[in-house]
């Protein structure tokens, strides 16, 4: 049991420097969703804010958000739920970019679902 606690204590979480985004407000603004998604799926170059999220997406998705804080898991949950509900074509583009072989998304979404 102490090895598990030690392993969890050694996790280096993602930076919280750009965690001030209001995902609820973002998801209500289709222009902002498209603007961020255009960066995330390589339809436009990223500015520093969007890039700060994009830099960690492959790892976060493939590890089921292992290094995410609880607040980041909450943001992921809101973002993914909003994409699926309100922007399904963007969700498909996101999934094709970050999990083209359908290996990680289900586990990733389950990992953030209760936050």
N, C-alpha and C positions, 0 to 999 in steps of 0.2 A: 504494500500500500504506500509506503514512503517513497518508493521509486516512482510511482505514478504522480504523487504530489510534487516530487522534484522535477519530473518531466514537464508538468504543467507550469511550474514556476519558471522554467527555462524558456518558455515560449516568448518570442519577441513579437509583440503585437504590431499591427500596422500603425503608422503615425495617425494621430488624431488631428493633425494641423488643419486639414480641410474638411472636418466633420461638421461644419456649421451649416451645411445645406439643409433646407427645409424640403424634404422629399415629397411631403403631401402637397405643398404649393407647386413644386416642380412638376409633378405628375398631372396637375390641372392645367398646365400651360403647354399646349401641343408644340408651340414653336421652340420652347426651351428643351422639351423632350427630344425633338428632332435635332436640335443643335448639339446636345450632348451625345445622342446616338450616332450622329454623323461622325463624330470623333471616335467613339468607341468601336465602330465597325469600319473605320478607315475610309469614310466618304469625304472627309475633310481633315486637314491637319489639326491637331489638338492645341489649344492654348494651355497654359500651365495648370489651371484648376482641373479641367477634364482629364488632362494627362496624368495628374496625380492619382486619379481613380483607375484609369486605364492601365497604369504601370503594374498594378497588383491584381488585375482581373484574372489572368490565367492561373496564377497561383491560388487565389481565393476560391475560384470555381473548382479547380482540380483537387483541392484539399478540404473541400466542404467548409470553407471559411475558418480553418483552424486558427489562423492568426488574427481573426477579427475580434474586436471588442464586442460587448453586448450591444452597445449603441450602433456599431457598424452592422451587426447582424440585423438589427431593427431596420436600418436604412435599406439594406439589401432586400429584406422581406417586402417592404413597401414598394421599392423600385420594381422588383420582379412581378409582384402582384399587379401593380399599375400597368406595367407593360403588357402582361397577359390579358388584362381586362379591357384596357382602353386603346392599346396600340399593338394589336396582335402581330402585325407584319414586322414591327420593330422587335418584338420578342423573338420572332423567327430569325431575323437577321442577327440578333445578339447570340442566340443559341448556335446558329451556323458558324459564327465567327469564333466563339469560345468553346464550343463542344460539338464540332461537326460530326463526330461519330456517336453521339448520344451516350456517352460514358459517365459524365459527371453531373449533369444538371439536376437529375432527380435527387441525388444525395445532397447536392448543394442546396437546393430549395428546401429539402427536409431539414437541413441543418439550421436554416434561418427562419423557418416557418413559425416558430413560437415566440418570436421576438418583436 
